Amino acid sequence: QVQLVESGGGLVQAGGSLRLSCTASGRAFAGNAIGWYRQTAGKQRELVAIIRPEKNTGYSDSVKGRFTISRDNAKNTVYLQMNSLKSEDTAVYYCHSPAWGPDFWGQGTQVTVSS
């Protein structure tokens, strides 16, 4: 069973920064691509950024150049550094790996950007 802890969300003014953290149990973390997703009310969850075990990364166009995903394999943790935040970045953010199956999601962490 995957043990997962997401943290780092909060309220920030537009233009500010936040860093999200996601710590997963060892078996869930090692060797898996892990992504950060976000969801707002009434919308589908969208992939924001993903990092593969070899640390190759990918980003959605909406966050490219502002967000940076990274991972510390020794700590079983994935980070999302979010800079130049905009009001449209307001959402609940989740980390997830396709390897965990489509139905397993953590509690998420709320990010609210005030304009």
Buried (B, 14 or more C-beta within 10 A) or exposed (E): EBEBBBEBBEEBEBEBEBBBBBBBEEEBBEEBBBBBBBBEEEEEBEBBBBBBEEEEBBBBEEBEEBBBBBBEEEEBBBBBBBBEBBEEBBBBBBBBBEEBEEEEBBEBBEBBBEE
